[in-house]
């Protein structure tokens, strides 16, 4: 197999979904926190989410000049929501049970403890690869 063919799609390693207990307030009948299923998203999906959360703001003292500003809290909410496979945050019945109309609002209701939400956000960012450098990824691939 040539080096070039190693880049073909059939040789690309897919990332498996993972389980994560996002909230201690949602438990099974034995009191064990329910596990959520999370997935890796694509770079294209991440760019779409960032674009949705970015606005243009005027540059001080410069008419007709703008710079991008990311609403980080909105972006993290959308990133988490896009990563959650189960529970289905888009399910109308689940949203209705909490009186909300969007996956991000439902997420805040399901994980209403700020510390747990922060831990979930950190876990999802790590899952999406925001915690390691390209050099570290190369070193891992070598081993």
C-alpha positions in Angstrom: 0.0 0.0 0.0 1.5 3.3 -1.0 1.6 6.3 1.3 -1.0 8.1 -0.8 -3.6 5.3 -0.4 -3.3 5.6 3.3 -5.2 8.9 3.0 -8.2 7.2 1.4 -11.5 7.4 3.4 -11.6 3.6 4.0 -8.4 4.0 6.0 -9.6 6.8 8.2 -10.2 5.8 11.8 -13.6 6.7 13.1 -14.0 7.9 16.6 -16.5 5.9 18.7 -19.2 7.5 20.8 -18.5 7.8 24.5 -20.7 7.6 27.6 -20.7 10.4 30.3 -22.8 10.9 33.4 -23.6 14.6 32.9 -25.7 15.2 35.9 -26.1 13.7 39.4 -29.7 14.9 39.5 -30.8 12.4 36.8 -30.5 8.9 38.1 -31.7 5.4 37.5 -33.8 3.4 40.0 -30.6 2.5 41.9 -29.5 6.1 42.3 -26.7 5.8 39.6 -26.4 8.9 37.4 -27.7 8.3 33.9 -25.1 8.1 31.2 -25.3 10.4 28.2 -24.0 9.4 24.8 -21.6 11.9 23.2 -20.1 11.9 19.7 -17.2 13.6 17.9 -18.3 16.3 15.5 -16.6 17.3 12.2 -14.5 20.4 11.7 -17.1 21.6 9.2 -19.9 21.3 11.9 -17.6 23.1 14.4 -17.1 26.0 11.9 -20.8 26.2 11.3 -21.4 26.5 15.1 -18.7 29.1 15.5 -20.2 31.1 12.7 -23.6 31.0 14.3 -22.1 32.4 17.5 -19.9 35.1 15.9 -21.0 38.7 15.3 -19.4 41.7 13.8 -18.7 44.6 16.2 -17.5 48.0 15.3 -13.8 48.8 15.9 -13.5 51.8 18.3 -12.6 55.0 16.5 -12.7 53.4 13.0 -15.9 54.0 11.0 -16.8 51.2 8.7 -14.4 48.8 10.3 -15.6 45.7 12.2 -14.1 42.8 14.0 -15.5 39.4 14.8 -16.6 38.6 18.3 -17.4 35.1 19.5 -20.2 34.6 22.0 -18.3 31.9 23.9 -21.2 30.8 26.2 -23.5 30.4 23.2 -20.8 28.5 21.3 -20.1 26.1 24.1 -23.9 25.4 24.5 -24.2 24.7 20.8 -21.0 22.6 20.8 -22.4 20.4 23.7 -25.8 20.1 22.1 -24.3 19.0 18.8 -22.2 16.4 20.6 -25.1 14.8 22.5 -26.5 11.8 20.9 -28.6 10.6 23.8 -30.7 11.9 25.3 -32.1 13.5 22.1 -32.1 17.2 22.9 -34.2 17.8 19.8 -37.1 15.7 21.1 -40.2 17.9 21.3 -41.7 15.8 24.1 -38.5 16.1 26.2 -38.3 19.9 25.5 -42.0 20.3 26.4 -41.5 18.5 29.7 -39.0 21.2 30.7 -40.9 24.1 29.0 -38.2 24.9 26.6 -37.9 25.2 22.8 -34.3 24.6 21.9 -31.6 21.9 22.5 -29.4 24.5 24.3 -32.2 25.6 26.6 -33.0 21.9 27.4 -29.3 21.3 28.1 -29.4 24.1 30.8 -32.5 22.5 32.4 -31.1 19.0 32.4 -27.7 20.0 33.8 -28.7 22.9 36.0 -25.8 22.7 38.4 -23.2 25.2 37.2 -20.3 23.0 38.3 -21.7 20.0 36.5 -22.3 22.1 33.4 -18.8 23.4 33.5 -17.4 19.8 33.8 -19.6 18.7 30.9 -18.3 21.6 28.8 -14.7 20.7 29.6 -15.3 17.1 28.8 -16.9 17.9 25.4 -14.1 20.3 24.5 -11.6 17.5 25.3 -13.7 15.0 23.3 -13.6 17.4 20.3 -9.8 17.6 20.5 -9.4 21.1 22.0 -7.1 19.8 24.8 -4.1 18.6 22.9 -1.7 20.1 20.4 -0.9 18.8 16.9 2.6 17.7 18.2 1.0 15.6 20.9 -1.4 14.0 18.3 1.6 13.2 16.1 3.4 11.6 19.1 0.4 9.5 20.0 0.1 8.4 16.4 3.7 7.2 16.4 3.2 5.0 19.5 
